[in-house]
Amino acid sequence: MRINLPTWLTLFRVLLLPVMVIVYYLPFRGANLAAAVVFVLAGVTDWLDGYLARRLNLTSAFGAFLDPVADKLMIAVTLFLLVQSHRGGWPGILMAVTASIIVGREISVSALREWMAQIGARSKVKVAFLGKLKTAMQMVALVVLLLQHDAETLRLYHIGEALLVVAGILTIWSGLDYLRAAWPSLRGDSDEVKESEKNSVQSG
């Protein structure tokens, strides 16, 4: 298998994750800024690999598989870092609940897409504008929260928390939207499910 440039960029994004974790915990002044810069760099590669894949027609099955995995890893790892280091009390509980909602939704939607692909109905749960808006809100919130971790200037942490809560609400909304689109298939009412069940009986 030959790996093209967009896929190399996706792999680079995955490799940036342990770098961000290490930098986040290093005991030096400005570690929060360095971690935020690494996160932003990973986000830039996310945009760049998609742009190059479309512009240069450098798509591949491996790249199509790896890109969403890298995106979800980037969000999940950053959320785990922030939850682990977050202060206690209600703000900490709110952060943990929001992070759980976001990660849980990503796992659920990924499983839903995989199942829909198996019955040949993947197009019904393709990425919509609401999902893209949710991702953009998550990215902005996480950059602010990383930047403000133990920062002594630019006290914007509460804004980052609020943005993450909004992202959590959009996460639930978009997840329900995907579920609504897939509901006929989940109930077994769609032609794709009936055909899949028919083929399964015949092959059995």
C-alpha positions in Angstrom: 0.0 0.0 0.0 1.4 3.4 -1.0 0.7 6.2 1.4 0.0 9.6 -0.2 0.6 13.1 1.2 -2.9 13.7 2.7 -2.6 10.3 4.6 0.9 11.3 5.8 -0.6 14.5 7.2 -3.3 12.5 9.0 -0.6 10.2 10.5 1.3 13.2 11.6 -1.8 14.5 13.3 -2.1 11.2 15.3 1.6 11.5 16.2 1.1 15.0 17.5 -1.3 13.7 20.2 1.4 12.2 22.5 3.5 15.3 21.9 0.6 17.5 23.2 0.1 15.3 26.2 3.8 15.4 27.2 4.0 19.2 26.6 0.8 19.7 28.6 2.3 18.1 31.7 5.8 19.5 31.4 6.7 21.8 34.4 7.7 24.9 32.5 6.2 28.4 32.1 4.2 28.5 28.9 3.4 24.8 28.8 -0.3 25.7 28.3 0.6 27.8 25.3 2.8 25.2 23.8 0.0 22.5 24.2 -2.5 24.8 22.6 -0.1 25.5 19.6 0.3 21.7 19.1 -3.5 21.3 19.2 -3.9 24.1 16.6 -1.2 22.5 14.4 -3.1 19.2 14.5 -6.3 21.1 13.5 -4.5 22.7 10.6 -3.3 19.4 9.3 -7.0 18.2 9.6 -8.0 20.9 7.2 -5.0 20.6 5.0 -5.2 16.8 4.4 -8.8 17.1 3.3 -8.0 20.1 1.0 -5.1 18.3 -0.7 -7.1 15.1 -1.0 -9.9 16.9 -2.9 -7.6 19.3 -4.8 -5.1 16.7 -6.0 -7.5 13.8 -6.1 -5.4 11.9 -3.7 -8.0 9.8 -1.9 -7.5 6.3 -0.6 -9.4 3.8 1.4 -6.8 3.9 4.2 -7.0 7.7 4.4 -10.8 7.7 4.4 -10.6 5.3 7.4 -7.9 7.1 9.3 -9.0 10.7 9.0 -12.2 10.4 11.2 -10.3 8.2 13.6 -7.6 10.9 14.0 -10.2 13.6 14.5 -12.0 11.7 17.2 -8.7 10.8 19.0 -7.7 14.4 18.9 -10.9 15.5 20.6 -11.1 12.6 23.1 -7.5 12.9 24.2 -7.7 16.6 24.8 -11.0 16.3 26.7 -9.4 13.6 29.0 -6.5 16.0 29.7 -8.8 18.8 30.6 -11.1 16.7 32.8 -8.2 15.1 34.6 -6.7 18.5 35.5 -9.9 20.4 36.0 -10.8 21.9 39.4 -13.3 20.1 41.6 -16.9 21.1 42.5 -19.7 21.8 40.1 -17.4 23.2 37.3 -15.4 19.9 37.4 -18.6 17.9 37.3 -19.9 20.0 34.4 -16.7 19.5 32.5 -16.8 15.7 33.1 -20.4 15.4 32.1 -19.9 17.4 28.9 -16.8 15.5 28.0 -18.7 12.2 28.5 -21.5 13.4 26.3 -19.2 14.4 23.5 -17.1 11.1 23.6 -20.2 9.0 24.0 -21.8 10.6 21.0 -18.8 10.1 18.8 -18.6 6.4 19.7 -22.4 6.0 19.1 -22.4 7.8 15.8 -19.4 5.9 14.6 -21.1 2.6 15.5 -24.3 3.8 13.7 -22.4 4.7 10.6 -20.6 1.4 10.5 -23.9 -0.5 10.8 -25.5 1.7 8.1 -22.6 1.0 5.8 -23.1 -2.8 6.3 -26.6 -2.5 5.0 -25.6 -0.2 2.2 -27.3 2.9 3.6 -24.2 4.9 4.8 -25.3 8.0 2.7 -28.3 8.5 5.1 -25.9 9.4 8.0 -23.3 11.4 6.1 -21.8 14.4 7.8 -24.2 17.4 7.9 -23.7 21.1 8.5 -24.8 20.7 12.1 -22.0 18.1 12.7 -19.5 20.5 11.2 -20.7 23.3 13.4 -20.4 21.1 16.4 -16.8 20.2 15.5 -15.8 23.8 15.0 -17.3 24.8 18.3 -15.4 21.9 20.0 -12.1 23.0 18.5 -12.5 26.6 19.5 -13.5 25.7 23.1 -10.6 23.2 23.5 -8.0 25.7 22.2 -9.3 28.3 24.8 -9.3 25.8 27.6 -5.8 24.5 26.8 -4.5 28.1 26.5 -6.0 29.1 29.8 -4.8 26.0 31.7 -2.8 27.5 34.6 -2.5 30.8 32.6 -2.0 34.0 34.5 -3.2 36.3 31.7 -6.2 36.4 29.4 -8.7 34.9 31.9 -11.0 33.4 29.3 -11.4 29.9 31.0 -15.1 30.4 31.7 -15.7 31.4 28.1 -14.0 28.1 27.1 -16.2 26.2 29.5 -19.3 27.9 28.1 -18.3 27.1 24.5 -17.7 23.5 25.4 -21.2 23.2 27.0 -22.6 24.7 23.8 -20.6 22.2 21.8 -22.1 19.5 24.1 -25.6 20.7 23.3 -24.8 20.7 19.5 -23.4 17.2 20.0 -26.7 15.9 21.4 -28.6 17.7 18.7 -26.6 16.4 15.8 -26.6 12.9 17.3 -30.4 12.9 17.5 -30.4 14.2 13.9 -28.3 11.2 12.8 -30.5 8.9 14.8 -33.7 10.3 13.2 -32.2 9.8 9.7 -31.3 6.2 10.5 -34.5 5.4 12.5 -36.4 3.6 9.6 -33.3 1.4 9.1 -33.0 0.7 12.9 -36.7 -0.3 13.0 -36.2 -2.6 10.0 -38.7 -0.7 7.8 -36.2 0.4 5.1 -35.6 -1.4 1.8 -31.9 -1.7 2.7 -32.6 -3.6 5.9 -35.1 -5.9 4.2 -32.7 -6.7 1.4 -29.8 -7.3 3.9 -32.0 -9.7 5.9 -33.0 -11.5 2.7 -29.4 -11.9 1.6 -28.5 -13.1 5.2 -31.2 -15.8 5.1 -30.2 -16.9 1.6 -26.5 -17.1 2.5 -27.4 -19.0 5.7 
